[in-house]
């Protein structure tokens, strides 16, 4: 900063001209200070941006090994709910790790810690080649399909243990086909997720993965930050529409007519599309927005669903795991819109005789199909009146382990892996 001040003063003297104005010493000093501060802030911003893209960090003497430290891979800020609690716990426990993200706006890139070395990757050939050469004892990812045909990221040969952490409550039936075929281990939310994984391993003659039941990371944040909105704070009864993406979503399957019926009945409606919709079906979502224009309709595309879930009296959804987040966090009523099996041809469900989400739907609410959707207003009113939260509490205890306290368990497990590796 001292050098910057000197340069600025030299430029001022060299290029000064006659000015017919008066500047008192106090004001002049203040203005020069503001100019220097502005230039300094800009310099710091550009420097920080460079470090986030390059992965370099000269502000801290990094303790992170580039060959033998834990690696976290994220597609971007949409999955910060999953990785945020893990990152915080790793730093708290002073465990060095690397973080790679495809998103320049990933909150992880703003964290400065000597235990964390973060870098933004792009999908250009240079970065992909660099990523393929990464060495790590463990690489944690919540993205399915790593290593499968059509997905740009391959499993690096130098990664000993590719570990999947779920970012939803459900089995892998609603993942794309072959989604976890190249993974070595999976952190499970509960034992219910084992069945579909083992069935597909046997069907495809795959090496058995190590399955560890530790809970769901993103529930830590949602549980800690959940908002409880009383009935008195609502101007109208609010219905949340949580749609999955593509053919397994209720918007693709049923359109927006049922939303129009709810609005006509006087309900306030919040529509929350899956984050993947912005990538795979943006034109369709825009079409739905135009079809639902109303003072009673809002679209929620924020990273966290907390505000939308807290305001809603009832959730209408499909295969989306938002149903179970809503049920377990807020214990409110849920209506599941049935998605035809034919719509799941691209997903693991096509190779499974049993899909957990189908039987689980009956545990958290009622299921409505195309034959009864025209009565959606009456069904909503009936479900609200007959809802019993005690049943949801019981099902939650049976389904998820370490609810709201998963990160410490995952980090404890990671510690054991590192000890075993060193021995």
C-alpha positions in Angstrom: 0.0 0.0 0.0 2.9 2.4 0.7 4.3 1.8 -2.8 0.8 2.4 -4.2 0.6 5.7 -2.4 3.9 6.9 -3.8 3.0 5.9 -7.4 -0.3 7.8 -7.1 1.5 11.0 -5.8 4.1 10.8 -8.6 1.3 10.5 -11.3 -0.4 13.5 -9.7 2.6 15.7 -9.9 3.6 14.7 -13.4 0.2 15.2 -15.0 -1.1 18.1 -13.0 -2.6 21.1 -14.8 -3.9 24.5 -13.6 -7.2 24.0 -11.9 -9.4 27.0 -11.1 -10.8 25.5 -7.9 -10.1 25.7 -4.2 -9.4 22.6 -2.1 -8.8 23.1 1.6 -6.1 20.9 3.2 -8.7 18.8 5.2 -10.9 18.0 2.3 -7.9 17.3 0.0 -6.5 14.8 2.5 -9.9 13.1 2.8 -10.4 12.8 -1.0 -6.9 11.4 -1.5 -7.5 8.9 1.2 -10.8 7.8 -0.4 -9.0 7.4 -3.8 -6.2 5.4 -2.3 -8.7 3.2 -0.4 -10.7 2.6 -3.5 -7.7 1.6 -5.6 -6.5 -0.6 -2.7 -9.9 -2.4 -2.5 -9.9 -2.9 -6.2 -6.4 -4.4 -6.1 -7.4 -6.7 -3.2 -10.5 -7.9 -5.1 -8.6 -8.6 -8.2 -5.8 -10.4 -6.3 -8.4 -12.5 -4.4 -10.1 -13.4 -7.7 -6.8 -14.5 -9.1 -6.1 -16.7 -6.1 -9.5 -18.3 -6.2 -9.1 -19.2 -9.9 -5.5 -20.3 -9.6 -5.8 -22.0 -6.2 -2.9 -20.0 -4.8 -3.1 -18.3 -1.4 -0.2 -16.2 -0.2 -2.2 -14.9 2.8 -1.7 -18.1 4.7 1.2 -20.6 4.9 -0.9 -23.5 3.7 -0.6 -26.8 5.4 -2.4 -28.6 2.6 -0.5 -31.4 0.7 -1.2 -31.5 -3.0 -0.6 -35.2 -3.2 -1.9 -36.8 0.1 -4.7 -34.7 1.4 -8.4 -35.1 1.3 -10.1 -33.8 -1.8 -13.7 -32.4 -2.0 -15.2 -31.9 -5.4 -18.4 -29.8 -5.9 -20.3 -28.7 -9.0 -21.0 -25.4 -7.3 -22.9 -23.2 -4.8 -26.1 -25.2 -5.2 -24.5 -27.9 -3.1 -23.0 -25.7 -0.5 -25.7 -26.9 1.9 -24.1 -30.3 1.7 -20.4 -29.2 1.8 -20.7 -26.2 4.1 -21.1 -28.2 7.4 -18.3 -30.6 6.3 -15.9 -27.8 5.5 -16.6 -26.1 8.8 -16.0 -29.3 10.7 -12.7 -30.1 8.9 -11.3 -26.7 9.6 -12.5 -26.9 13.2 -10.7 -30.3 13.6 -7.6 -28.9 11.8 -7.7 -31.4 9.0 -6.0 -30.2 5.8 -8.0 -30.6 2.6 -8.4 -29.4 -1.0 -11.7 -28.1 -2.5 -12.4 -28.1 -6.2 -15.5 -26.5 -7.6 -16.9 -25.8 -11.1 -18.6 -22.6 -9.9 -16.8 -19.2 -9.4 -19.5 -18.2 -7.0 -19.1 -21.2 -4.7 -19.0 -19.8 -1.1 -16.0 -22.1 -0.4 -13.8 -19.8 -2.5 -14.3 -17.0 0.0 -12.9 -19.0 2.9 -9.3 -18.4 3.9 -7.8 -21.1 6.1 -4.4 -22.7 6.3 -6.2 -26.0 6.4 -8.1 -25.4 3.2 -6.8 -24.9 -0.4 -9.6 -24.1 -2.8 -9.7 -23.6 -6.5 -12.3 -23.1 -9.2 -12.1 -25.5 -12.2 -13.7 -25.1 -15.6 -14.6 -27.8 -18.1 -11.9 -26.8 -20.6 -9.4 -29.4 -21.6 -6.5 -27.9 -19.6 -8.4 -28.0 -16.3 -9.9 -31.5 -17.0 -6.4 -32.8 -17.8 -5.1 -31.2 -14.5 -8.0 -32.7 -12.6 -7.3 -36.2 -14.0 -3.8 -36.1 -12.6 -5.0 -35.4 -9.0 -3.7 -37.7 -6.3 -5.8 -38.2 -3.1 -6.4 -40.9 -0.5 -10.1 -39.9 -0.5 -12.2 -37.7 -2.9 -15.6 -36.8 -1.6 -18.3 -35.8 -4.1 -22.1 -35.5 -4.1 -22.3 -35.5 -7.9 -23.6 -38.8 -9.2 -22.3 -40.1 -12.6 -18.6 -39.3 -12.1 -16.8 -41.7 -14.5 -19.9 -42.5 -16.5 -20.4 -41.9 -20.2 -21.6 -38.4 -21.0 -20.4 -36.9 -17.7 -17.4 -34.6 -18.2 -15.6 -35.6 -15.0 -13.8 -38.9 -14.8 -12.4 -40.5 -11.6 -8.7 -39.6 -11.4 -6.5 -42.6 -11.5 -4.6 -41.3 -8.4 -7.8 -41.3 -6.2 -7.8 -44.3 -4.0 -11.3 -43.9 -2.6 -14.0 -42.1 -4.5 -16.7 -41.4 -1.8 -20.3 -40.3 -2.5 -22.3 -38.3 0.0 -26.0 -38.0 -0.7 -27.6 -34.6 -1.1 -31.1 -35.9 -0.8 -33.3 -38.3 1.3 -34.0 -41.2 -0.9 -32.4 -44.2 -2.5 -30.6 -44.2 -5.9 -33.6 -45.1 -7.9 -34.0 -41.4 -8.9 -30.4 -41.1 -9.9 -29.4 -41.3 -13.6 -28.5 -44.8 -14.7 -25.0 -46.1 -13.7 -24.7 -43.1 -11.3 -22.6 -44.7 -8.6 -20.9 -47.5 -10.6 -17.4 -45.9 -10.3 -17.6 -45.1 -6.6 -15.7 -47.0 -4.0 -17.7 -46.0 -0.9 -21.0 -44.2 0.0 -21.9 -42.3 3.1 -25.6 -43.3 3.7 -28.3 -41.2 5.4 -29.8 -44.4 6.7 -29.8 -48.2 6.2 -32.7 -48.0 3.9 -30.4 -46.8 1.1 -28.4 -50.0 1.1 -30.9 -52.2 -0.8 -31.0 -50.5 -4.1 -27.2 -50.1 -4.2 -26.6 -53.8 -3.5 -29.2 -54.9 -6.1 -27.5 -52.8 -8.8 -24.1 -54.1 -7.9 -25.2 -57.7 -8.2 -27.1 -56.9 -11.5 -24.0 -55.3 -13.0 -21.4 -57.5 -11.4 -19.7 -54.6 -9.8 -17.3 -54.6 -6.9 -19.1 -54.0 -3.7 -18.9 -50.5 -2.3 -18.1 -49.8 1.3 -21.4 -48.4 2.8 -21.2 -46.3 5.9 -24.4 -45.1 7.6 -23.6 -41.7 9.1 -26.5 -39.3 8.2 -27.0 -36.4 5.8 -24.6 -33.4 5.9 -27.1 -30.9 4.4 -29.6 -31.6 7.2 -27.1 -30.1 9.7 -27.5 -26.7 8.1 -31.2 -27.0 7.4 -31.9 -28.1 11.0 -29.8 -25.3 12.6 -31.3 -22.6 10.4 -34.9 -23.8 10.1 -37.5 -21.0 10.6 -40.7 -21.5 12.4 -43.4 -19.2 11.1 -46.6 -19.1 13.1 -50.0 -19.1 11.5 -50.6 -15.5 12.6 -47.6 -14.4 10.4 -49.3 -15.7 7.2 -51.7 -13.5 5.3 -53.0 -16.6 3.4 -52.6 -20.3 3.6 -49.5 -21.0 1.5 -48.8 -24.1 -0.6 -45.3 -24.9 -1.7 -44.9 -26.7 -5.0 -41.5 -28.5 -5.1 -40.8 -29.9 -8.5 -38.0 -32.2 -9.5 -36.3 -31.7 -12.9 -37.1 -33.4 -16.2 -39.6 -36.1 -16.7 -39.6 -37.1 -13.0 -40.9 -33.7 -12.0 -44.5 -32.7 -11.5 -44.3 -29.6 -13.7 -43.2 -31.7 -16.7 -45.7 -34.5 -15.9 -48.8 -32.4 -15.0 -48.2 -28.9 -16.2 -49.5 -25.9 -14.3 -53.2 -26.3 -14.4 -53.4 -27.7 -10.9 -51.5 -24.6 -9.7 -54.0 -22.3 -11.4 -56.8 -24.2 -9.5 -55.1 -23.6 -6.2 -54.7 -19.9 -6.9 -58.4 -19.7 -7.9 -59.3 -21.2 -4.5 -57.4 -18.4 -2.8 -54.2 -20.2 -1.8 -50.9 -18.4 -2.0 -48.4 -20.6 -3.9 -44.6 -20.8 -3.8 -43.1 -22.7 -6.7 -39.6 -24.1 -6.2 -38.0 -25.9 -9.2 -35.0 -28.2 -8.7 -31.7 -26.3 -9.3 -30.9 -28.7 -12.1 -33.9 -27.2 -14.0 -32.0 -24.0 -14.6 -29.4 -26.0 -16.5 -31.4 -28.7 -18.3 -34.8 -27.1 -19.0 -34.6 -23.2 -18.7 -37.0 -22.6 -21.5 -39.6 -24.9 -20.0 -39.3 -23.1 -16.6 -39.8 -19.7 -18.3 -42.9 -21.1 -20.0 -44.2 -22.2 -16.6 -43.5 -18.8 -15.1 -45.5 -17.1 -17.8 -48.4 -19.5 -17.3 -48.6 -18.9 -13.5 -48.4 -15.1 -13.4 -50.4 -13.9 -10.4 -50.1 -11.8 -7.3 -50.5 -15.0 -5.3 -47.7 -16.9 -7.0 -43.9 -16.5 -6.3 -41.0 -18.5 -7.7 -38.3 -19.5 -5.3 -34.9 -20.2 -6.9 -32.7 -19.4 -3.9 -30.0 -21.8 -2.8 -31.7 -22.8 0.5 -35.3 -23.9 0.7 -35.6 -22.8 4.3 -37.7 -19.7 3.8 -40.1 -21.4 1.4 -40.5 -24.5 3.6 -41.1 -22.4 6.7 -43.8 -20.3 5.1 -45.8 -23.1 3.6 -48.7 -24.9 5.3 -48.5 -27.9 2.9 -46.1 -29.2 0.3 -47.1 -30.7 -3.1 -44.2 -32.5 -4.8 -43.2 -35.6 -6.8 -40.1 -37.7 -6.6 -38.2 -34.8 -5.1 -36.5 -35.4 -1.7 -37.8 -32.0 -0.7 -40.8 -34.0 0.6 -38.7 -35.6 3.3 -36.8 -32.5 4.2 -40.2 -30.8 4.7 -41.6 -33.7 6.7 -38.7 -34.2 9.0 -37.8 -30.6 9.6 -41.3 -29.1 9.9 -43.6 -32.1 10.3 -46.2 -30.6 8.1 -48.5 -32.4 5.6 -47.4 -33.5 2.1 -49.1 -34.5 -1.1 -47.1 -36.6 -3.6 -48.0 -36.4 -7.2 -47.5 -39.8 -8.7 -44.9 -40.0 -11.5 -45.4 -42.8 -14.1 -42.7 -45.4 -14.2 -42.3 -44.7 -17.9 -41.0 -41.2 -17.0 -38.1 -42.8 -15.1 -36.6 -44.7 -18.1 -33.3 -42.6 -17.8 -33.0 -43.3 -14.1 -31.9 -46.3 -12.0 -35.5 -47.0 -11.2 -35.8 -48.8 -14.5 -33.5 -51.6 -13.2 -35.1 -51.9 -9.8 -38.2 -53.8 -8.8 -38.4 -51.7 -5.6 -38.1 -47.9 -5.2 -38.0 -46.7 -1.7 -39.6 -43.3 -2.4 -42.8 -45.0 -3.6 -43.5 -46.8 -0.3 -42.1 -43.9 1.8 -44.6 -41.5 0.2 -47.4 -43.3 2.1 -45.5 -42.7 5.4 -45.4 -38.9 5.0 -48.8 -38.1 3.4 -51.1 -39.0 0.5 -50.4 -39.7 -3.2 -52.5 -38.2 -5.9 -52.5 -39.5 -9.5 -53.7 -38.0 -12.8 -57.3 -39.4 -12.2 -57.8 -37.4 -9.1 -55.7 -34.3 -9.7 -58.7 -32.3 -10.7 -59.9 -32.5 -7.1 -56.6 -31.0 -5.8 -58.3 -28.2 -3.9 -60.5 -30.6 -1.9 -57.6 -32.9 -1.3 -55.5 -30.1 0.0 -58.1 -29.0 2.5 -58.7 -32.5 3.7 -55.0 -33.3 4.2 -54.5 -30.1 6.2 -57.3 -31.0 8.5 -56.3 -34.6 9.1 -52.5 -34.2 9.4 -50.8 -36.0 12.3 -47.2 -34.9 13.0 -46.5 -37.8 15.5 -46.4 -40.3 12.7 -43.8 -38.2 10.9 -41.6 -38.0 14.0 -41.6 -41.8 14.2 -40.8 -42.3 10.6 -37.9 -39.8 10.8 -36.3 -41.7 13.7 -36.5 -44.9 11.7 -35.0 -43.3 8.5 -32.2 -40.9 9.3 -29.3 -41.4 11.7 -27.5 -38.5 13.4 -30.2 -36.1 12.3 -28.8 -32.5 12.4 -25.4 -33.7 13.7 -23.9 -35.5 10.7 -20.7 -33.5 10.0 -18.8 -34.5 13.2 -19.5 -38.2 12.4 -18.3 -37.9 8.9 -15.1 -36.1 9.9 -14.5 -38.7 12.6 -14.8 -41.4 10.0 -12.4 -39.6 7.7 -9.8 -39.4 10.5 -9.9 -43.1 10.9 -9.3 -43.5 7.1 -6.2 -41.4 7.3 -4.9 -43.3 10.3 -5.4 -46.6 8.5 -3.7 -45.3 5.4 -0.7 -44.1 7.3 -0.3 -47.5 8.9 
